[in-house]
Amino acid sequence: MGFEEFQTPRGTRDLLAPLSWQFEAMRRLALEWAARFGYDLIETPVFEKSPVFLRVGESTDIVQHESYRFTDAGGDDLTLRPEGTAAVARAWVQHGLATAPQPVRLCYFGPMFRRERPQADRYRQHTQFGAELYGSESPLADAEVILLATRVVDAAGLKNPEVRINSIGCEECRPRYREALVKFFTERQDSLCEDCRVRLQQNPLRLLDCKQDVEIRQDAPDLADYWCEACRTHILAVMAAVDAAGQTIRRDRHLVRGLDYYTRTVFEVGHPSLGDQVALFGGGRYDGLSGALGGAPAPAVGFGMGIDRLISALPAPPQAEGAPRVYVAHLPGFDQEAFLLALGLRQQGMAADADILGRSLKAQLKDAGRRAVVALIVGGAEWEHGTVGVRDLVRGTQEDIPRDALHGYLAERLQGDRA
Ligand code: HAM
């Protein structure tokens, strides 16, 4: 409804209740788990100087074609962040976190912007929960971030996510693989889709996860045959640690991911309810990124999780909140008393509402019936005698309760049911 020009831009949406509360509940859940794993919260600006993202994604779609890049009135070249890893790496370098006690564990929760083609579960503004672990080369660091992500997914109510993992090798072994891959696909160039012919020139590894040329890639050389000993040992140790923690993990030899900064470990998790091209979270190791941004080279690994997608995949999204559970109704002339009583209950930690539309008692109780568990009736002789009428809207009972016993009564009634 309304004029087209006053509606949300394509690929974006307003979050209204209860969805807005579900996002908030997910934020709390994710940050609580991150804190248990020892991650500190970091909030970077939603826009950065463009080179922060350009440096890390020369052949990355989200940087090349999908960025919201603009020049502001002062002539600064800025980009709305398409992802969090580069922004956190910039902060890591800028604040000299290489000299802080290691490892450094950071997490974030916030909006990302990509001008992608909107479709189900793909937005131009989406929310990510992410974690980045700096300073450890150990495969246990990779296992830790994978397990943090799967614990959050599990705690949100999505059981047994399957983690797919691969190693794209290191600077020593990847060039040899790349060469073999280019040879293989060049020989079959005529059968490739248009995008893959470009990839062959710019980023041949991405040919492996093309959704169109599935047949051809089946016979492509396997990275595992080219891993150096260190890369092989690393991925096997990551898988063993994740597996020992009871989390299903399997190698996917076609997994390469779409960002340029990865080295060795890459992983992704999907869910049947999202379709097989849609990931719930993804990440990997990126030991060269801080160096590319002008800092000391530091090993690092992390993930980003799509909260929009996680909520959409959940059979029962986390408990929403917001609706007042206690409704303070009043007889004519007692609107201020009801207003103040509701305020007092809120101060005691309850969610309470009172009428401010001058409605009749009947209309107030009807309203209460839609939203509250208990209605209080303020006014009349009961009020003069220091009591309040309490109507239990679920059980259908009514009784008078002394005002000074009200809090205890309500607290007990609403126990287990958030006030
Ligand atoms: P990414 O795979 O591009 O990785 O995004 C992470 C997650 O964000 C995806 O798995 C997906 O759930 C969600 N996501 C991405 N784009 C959209 C979209 N248009 N609409 C809805 N959800 C979306 C990264 O961004 C890396 N920074 C992850 C990382 C952290 N790697 C290392 N550390």
Boltz pocket constraint, residues with backbone or C-beta under 6 A from the ligand:
constraints:
  - pocket:
      binder: B
      contacts: [[A, 82], [A, 83], [A, 84], [A, 85], [A, 86], [A, 114], [A, 116], [A, 121], [A, 122], [A, 123], [A, 124], [A, 125], [A, 126], [A, 127], [A, 128], [A, 130], [A, 131], [A, 132], [A, 259], [A, 269], [A, 279], [A, 280], [A, 281], [A, 282], [A, 283], [A, 284], [A, 285], [A, 286], [A, 301], [A, 302], [A, 303], [A, 304], [A, 305], [A, 306], [A, 307], [A, 308], [A, 309]]
      max_distance: 6.0
